[in-house]
C-alpha cells in the first residue's frame, strides 16, 4: 500500500524525533499528544533538530522550515483519521499502551497500518487489543531516531507478510537500515546487549574489580566503543535495572546481574542523570587482568545470546551483526567477532566457562556445527529474512 500520511502518537523526545524523520521523507505528519503544552514541546524539538542541521551545514534554513512545516499537531486522536500509518511512541507502561491502542484502532482508517516504537513490550499483546492484528508491527527506532540508522521491524504472532514488508519499505524510505526481528522479550539488540551487561556486572561483583579498569579492558579487547559500566551510566542505571529485571523474568538466571546494579539504584546513584553511578564521578582507568576477565564475560555473553537468537530464528544471520553495529556502535558484530578470534578457540573458551560459571555458557549448536566443520558465521550463508 502507498503510505503518504503518517500519524505519530506521543510528542515526547522519541515521538518528535520520529515525526521529524517521517517529515524528512517528504510525507505529511500529524503528531498527537494529550495537551497543547505537550505538542508544542514536541514541535520545538522538531525545529531544534532542523536548526542543528542548518548550523552544521547539512540543511538550508528553507529546507529545515519545509520539513517542520510538514508536521501538524493535535490533541484529539481523531486527527489520525486520514493517516496510512500510525506509529505509537507513548510511555512504556503496558496498561496505558493498551488503552491507547484501543483508541487509535478506533480512530484510524480500517486500511491503516499500526506500529509501536516500544523497546520491549509485546507487539502481539498490543495487536490483539485492536480489530486488525495482522496490520500491526513494531517499528523500534533507536534514540535519537533522527540520527540512528537502525530500525528493528518486529513481527508479532499475527503480523502479516504484507505488513512486515511495508514496515521494511517505510524504514528504508526514511533513510534507515531496517532489520526484521521475530518478537521475543528484548527483541534483538537489547536482548544481546543486556545479556552482555548482566554478565559483566555479575562477574565484577564476584571479583571485586575496579570498574574503570574493566571498562578500559572491554574497549581495548573488543569492538565495543564504551565499557559496560560507562554504558549503564549513560543509559541510566534505573532504566538498565528495569530492562535487566524484565529479561531475567523472561529468560531466567543467565540474565542475572549480581547485586551492585540494584544497590546503585537504591542509593540514588543513577549514572549521568544524577551525577554519580558506576563510573560517572571517577577518572578513566587502564586495562588490568581482572578487567580482561570482565571483557571476556562481556563479549562471550553477547556472542552466546546472539547464537541463541540465531538458533531461535529471531533474525537472519547477517542482520544480527548489522543490528549490533548500528544499534550499539560496535565496530563488528558478535558473530564476526567470534569468527575473527577463531570459532574453535571460542568454543573452547565457552566450554571452560560452562564449567567455571554455569551451563548458560555451553556452546550452542550454531557454534558447534561451524567449529566442527571449520567454517565461520560470516560469508557462509545467504541472507534469508525470518518468517
C-alpha positions in Angstrom: 0.0 0.0 0.0 1.0 3.6 -0.5 1.9 5.4 2.7 1.5 9.2 2.2 0.4 10.5 5.6 1.8 9.3 9.0 0.4 9.8 12.4 2.7 9.8 15.5 1.1 9.2 18.9 3.3 10.9 21.5 5.2 14.1 21.2 7.9 13.3 23.7 11.5 13.0 22.6 11.1 9.8 20.7 7.8 10.8 19.2 9.1 14.2 18.0 12.2 12.5 16.6 10.2 10.0 14.6 7.9 12.8 13.4 10.9 14.7 12.1 12.3 11.6 10.4 8.9 11.0 8.7 8.6 14.6 7.6 12.1 14.5 6.2 11.0 11.8 3.8 8.5 14.2 2.2 5.4 13.0 3.9 2.8 14.8 5.9 2.8 14.0 9.6 0.3 14.7 12.4 1.8 14.4 15.9 -0.7 13.8 18.7 -0.4 14.2 22.4 -2.7 14.9 25.4 -2.5 18.7 25.6 -1.2 21.8 23.8 1.9 22.1 26.1 3.0 18.6 25.1 2.6 19.0 21.4 4.3 22.5 21.5 7.3 20.9 23.2 7.3 18.3 20.5 7.3 20.8 17.8 10.1 22.8 19.4 12.1 19.6 19.4 11.4 19.0 15.7 12.5 22.6 14.9 15.6 22.2 17.1 16.7 19.2 15.0 16.5 21.3 11.9 18.3 24.2 13.5 21.2 21.9 14.5 21.5 20.6 10.9 21.4 24.1 9.5 24.2 25.1 11.9 26.3 22.1 10.7 25.7 22.8 7.0 23.5 19.7 6.4 20.3 21.6 5.6 19.5 25.1 4.4 17.2 27.2 6.6 14.4 26.8 3.9 14.8 23.0 3.8 14.6 22.8 7.6 11.5 25.1 7.6 9.9 22.9 4.9 10.4 19.8 7.0 9.0 21.2 10.2 6.1 22.7 8.1 5.0 19.2 7.2 4.3 18.3 10.8 0.9 19.3 12.1 -0.1 18.8 15.8 -3.3 17.8 17.5 -4.6 16.9 20.9 -7.5 14.9 19.5 -6.7 11.3 18.4 -9.3 11.6 15.7 -6.7 13.7 13.8 -5.2 10.4 12.6 -8.4 9.6 10.7 -6.7 10.2 7.3 -3.3 8.5 8.1 -2.0 5.5 6.3 0.4 4.5 9.1 0.3 5.4 12.8 3.4 5.0 14.9 2.8 4.9 18.7 5.5 6.3 20.9 3.9 6.6 24.2 5.1 5.6 27.7 6.4 2.1 28.2 3.6 1.1 30.5 1.5 -1.8 29.2 -1.9 -0.8 30.6 -1.5 2.7 29.3 -0.5 1.4 25.9 -3.4 -1.0 25.7 -5.9 1.8 26.4 -4.2 4.0 23.9 -4.1 1.2 21.2 -7.9 0.6 21.6 -8.4 4.3 21.0 -6.1 4.6 18.0 -7.6 1.5 16.4 -11.0 3.1 16.6 -9.7 6.4 15.2 -7.5 5.1 12.4 -8.8 4.2 8.9 -9.6 0.5 8.5 -6.8 0.2 5.9 -4.1 1.9 8.1 -1.1 0.0 9.4 -0.4 0.4 13.1 3.1 0.3 14.7 4.6 0.7 18.1 8.0 2.1 18.9 8.1 0.0 22.1 11.6 -1.2 23.0 10.3 -4.4 24.5 6.6 -4.7 25.2 4.7 -7.5 23.3 3.6 -6.5 19.8 1.3 -9.5 19.9 -0.4 -8.2 23.0 -0.8 -4.7 21.6 -2.1 -6.1 18.3 -4.8 -8.2 20.0 -6.2 -5.0 21.6 -7.2 -4.0 18.0 -9.5 -5.3 15.4 -6.7 -5.6 12.9 -3.9 -7.6 14.5 -2.5 -8.6 11.1 -1.9 -4.9 10.3 0.2 -4.4 13.5 4.0 -4.4 13.8 6.8 -3.0 15.8 9.0 -0.2 14.4 11.6 0.2 17.1 13.7 3.3 16.3 16.9 3.8 18.3 17.5 7.1 20.2 18.0 9.6 18.8 15.8 8.5 15.9 16.8 11.5 13.8 20.4 10.2 13.8 20.5 6.4 14.5 20.1 4.3 11.3 18.8 1.1 12.8 15.1 0.3 12.9 14.0 -3.1 14.3 10.9 -4.2 12.3 9.2 -6.5 14.7 6.9 -9.3 13.7 4.2 -10.2 16.2 2.4 -13.5 16.2 -0.4 -12.1 13.9 1.6 -9.7 11.7 1.1 -10.4 8.0 3.9 -10.7 5.5 2.5 -7.6 3.7 2.6 -5.6 6.9 6.1 -6.6 7.7 7.3 -5.8 4.1 5.6 -2.4 4.3 7.4 -1.7 7.6 10.8 -2.5 6.0 9.9 -0.4 3.0 8.9 2.6 5.1 12.0 2.4 7.2 14.1 2.3 4.0 12.2 5.4 2.7 13.2 7.2 5.9 16.8 6.5 5.1 17.1 3.9 7.8 18.5 0.4 7.8 15.7 -2.0 8.8 16.3 -5.4 10.4 13.5 -7.9 10.5 13.0 -9.4 14.0 10.6 -12.0 15.3 9.1 -10.9 18.5 10.8 -12.1 21.7 11.4 -10.3 25.1 14.0 -7.6 24.5 13.8 -8.1 20.7 17.3 -8.4 19.2 19.7 -5.6 20.2 18.6 -5.1 23.7 18.4 -8.8 24.3 22.1 -9.3 23.2 23.4 -6.1 24.9 21.7 -6.6 28.2 22.9 -10.2 28.4 26.5 -8.8 28.0 25.9 -6.1 30.6 24.5 -8.6 33.1 27.5 -10.9 32.6 29.9 -8.0 33.2 28.1 -6.7 36.3 27.8 -10.2 37.8 31.4 -11.1 37.3 32.6 -7.7 38.5 30.7 -8.3 41.8 32.4 -11.8 42.1 35.9 -10.4 41.5 35.5 -7.0 43.2 37.2 -5.4 40.2 38.0 -1.7 39.5 35.1 -0.8 37.2 37.1 1.9 35.3 39.8 -0.7 34.6 37.1 -3.2 33.5 35.6 -0.6 31.1 39.1 0.2 29.7 39.7 -3.5 29.2 36.4 -4.0 27.3 37.2 -1.2 24.9 40.8 -2.4 24.4 39.9 -6.1 23.8 36.8 -5.9 21.6 34.6 -4.0 19.3 32.5 -2.0 21.8 33.3 1.8 21.9 32.3 2.0 25.6 32.6 -0.3 28.6 29.6 -1.8 30.3 29.8 0.4 33.4 30.0 3.7 31.5 27.3 2.5 29.2 25.0 1.7 32.1 25.6 5.2 33.5 24.8 6.7 30.1 21.6 4.7 29.7 20.6 5.4 33.3 21.1 2.7 35.9 17.4 2.7 36.8 16.5 2.1 33.2 19.2 -0.6 32.9 17.9 -2.3 36.0 14.3 -2.2 34.8 15.2 -3.9 31.4 17.5 -6.4 33.1 14.8 -7.5 35.5 12.3 -7.9 32.7 14.7 -10.0 30.7 15.7 -12.1 33.8 12.0 -12.8 34.3 11.6 -13.8 30.7 14.8 -15.9 30.3 16.0 -16.9 33.7 19.2 -16.8 35.6 21.5 -16.1 32.6 20.3 -12.5 32.8 21.2 -12.2 36.5 23.3 -9.1 37.1 24.7 -9.6 40.6 23.8 -7.1 43.3 25.7 -3.9 42.6 23.3 -2.6 39.9 20.3 -2.7 42.2 22.4 -1.3 45.0 23.5 1.7 43.0 19.8 2.4 42.0 18.7 2.0 45.6 21.3 4.6 46.7 20.1 7.1 44.1 23.2 6.8 42.0 21.7 6.5 38.6 24.6 7.4 36.3 25.0 10.6 34.3 21.5 11.8 35.0 22.2 12.0 38.8 25.9 12.9 38.5 27.1 9.7 40.1 26.9 6.0 39.3 29.2 3.1 38.4 31.9 5.3 37.0 30.4 8.7 36.2 32.2 10.5 39.0 35.5 8.7 38.5 38.6 9.2 36.4 39.1 6.8 33.4 41.0 3.6 34.2 43.5 1.5 32.4 43.2 -2.2 31.5 44.3 -4.8 34.0 44.0 -8.6 34.3 40.7 -8.6 36.2 39.4 -6.2 33.7 40.3 -8.6 30.9 38.3 -11.2 32.7 35.3 -8.9 32.6 35.8 -8.2 28.9 35.8 -12.0 28.2 32.5 -12.4 30.0 31.0 -9.3 28.3 31.8 -10.4 24.7 31.2 -14.1 25.2 27.9 -13.3 26.9 26.9 -11.2 23.8 28.1 -13.9 21.5 26.2 -16.7 23.3 22.9 -14.6 23.2 23.5 -13.9 19.5 23.8 -17.6 18.9 20.6 -18.2 20.8 18.8 -15.6 18.6 20.1 -17.3 15.5 19.1 -20.7 16.8 15.6 -19.5 17.6 15.2 -17.8 14.2 14.8 -14.3 15.8 16.7 -12.7 13.0 18.7 -13.6 9.9 22.4 -14.3 10.4 23.8 -11.2 8.7 21.2 -9.0 10.4 22.4 -9.9 13.9 25.8 -8.3 13.4 24.4 -5.4 11.4 21.9 -4.6 14.2 24.6 -4.7 16.9 26.8 -2.4 14.8 24.1 0.1 14.0 22.3 -0.1 17.3 25.3 -0.1 19.7 28.2 1.3 17.7 30.2 -1.9 17.9 32.9 -1.9 15.1 31.9 -5.5 14.3 29.0 -7.7 15.5 29.4 -10.6 18.0 29.3 -13.3 15.3 32.0 -11.7 13.2 34.0 -11.0 16.4 33.9 -14.8 17.2 35.0 -15.5 13.6 37.9 -13.2 14.0 39.2 -14.9 17.1 38.5 -18.4 15.8 35.4 -20.5 16.4 37.3 -23.5 17.8 39.0 -21.2 20.4 35.7 -19.6 21.1 34.0 -22.9 21.6 36.9 -24.0 24.0 36.5 -20.7 26.0 32.8 -21.2 26.3 33.3 -24.9 27.4 35.7 -23.7 30.1 33.2 -21.0 31.3 30.4 -23.6 31.3 32.5 -25.5 33.9 33.5 -22.5 35.9 30.5 -20.2 35.7 27.5 -22.4 34.7 26.0 -24.2 31.8 24.5 -20.9 30.4 27.8 -20.7 28.5 27.7 -24.2 27.0 28.4 -23.8 23.3 25.2 -23.6 21.2 24.5 -25.7 18.1 25.3 -22.9 15.6 28.8 -22.6 17.0 29.4 -26.3 17.5 28.4 -27.1 13.8 30.7 -24.4 12.4 33.6 -25.1 14.7 33.4 -28.8 13.8 33.2 -28.1 10.1 36.0 -25.4 10.1 33.6 -22.8 8.7 32.6 -19.4 10.0 29.4 -17.3 10.6 30.5 -14.7 8.1 30.1 -15.1 4.3 28.9 -18.7 4.6 25.2 -18.3 4.3 22.8 -16.3 2.1 20.5 -13.8 3.8 17.0 -15.1 4.5 14.6 -13.0 6.4 12.9 -14.7 9.4 9.3 -15.6 8.9 
